[in-house]
Amino acid sequence: MAGGGGQSLSFAGCNFLRQRLVLSTLSGRPLKIRKIRDKEEDPGLRDFEACFIRLLDKVTNGSRIEINQTGTTLYYQPGLLYGGSLEHDCSPSRSIGYYLEGLLCLAPFMKHPLKIVLRGVTNDQVDPSVDVLKATALPLLKKFGIDGESLEIKINRRGMPPKGGGEILFSCPVRKVLQPIQFTDPGKIKRIRGTAYSVRVSPQMANRMVESARSILNKFLPDIYIYTDHMKGISSGKSPGFGICLIAETINGTMLSAELASNPQGQGAAVLPEELGQNCAKLLLEEIYRGGCVDSTNQSLALLLMTLGQQDVSKVLLGPLSPYTIEFLRHLRSFFQIMFKIEMKSPEEEHKGGEKVLMTCVGIGFSNLSKTIR
């Protein structure tokens, strides 16, 4: 089974389905995934996975997707990335961040600049929220030369689980080639910014989260500003909830993030805003301790953009690799035959942080074939 980009690849199981689909689309290599939850009582693809496949079908032109009756086998032959102005309703069982992470990997390589409205849950406890991706992923894209006025994530409405009702706009320009990066010095933390949001609950909730987060972070740094975002009426989605997202920024432009959201209505114990604010502040300090030039949420995005860069050396210093990133490196080898040089950097005495990993690779010189040279 040979496809547009070469030999078809075969995988088993439902793990890392999104990674495989994204890399298959970029490499042009067809993909067959078997035994998707075949041993479970409810076998096959979940609704959010089917929704992600439909999204890929929307942003590409000429993709061929075959799913068997039970949903346990998927064959995907990617088409050309097309882009344009689109709308998509995301499944409320996963947040918009689940879909947006995939789009961030694909958007710079479309034929037409992507401008897409996504509807669903904007903040939940599982996936990176829209706030975090806006604050951390967009600055990362800019380092690779993907910038311009049209690069933005705008939150029109917030939606909390289980019913969602949020809406965001994501737009991204296209690039023919990416710049290689040398990003090995994270630098010292200079400020902390954040957003405490509350929807369909008292606006006081946001203020209480800000107070408790500051009570911990003020011992660490004076320059802290946490915005409160209380949306009313139709802008507040369909379910009540609150949460906080914190971003630490260094003098060299590294963004490190942490976030927490309240339990969905009717699920789990009620959480106090004070508790949520304090725990999120501790999570941010832990992320700062882990260090690196890219936070753990965006490790795989940075490695993908390095892989697709020009045939030049790119280097980035990361904190300890997450299990998701480790699997992503294996998939990069399968789809693009690329290996990273991985060097462990033990923490120096004066910077008592976690172990760091220096990732080095030579880009494959991926060129956006549908982008005309201006």
Summary of the structure (lengths in Angstrom):
residues: 374
radius of gyration: 20.6
end to end distance: 36.3
largest distance: 60.1
contacts: 1317
relative contact order: 0.12
helix: 30%
strand: 31%
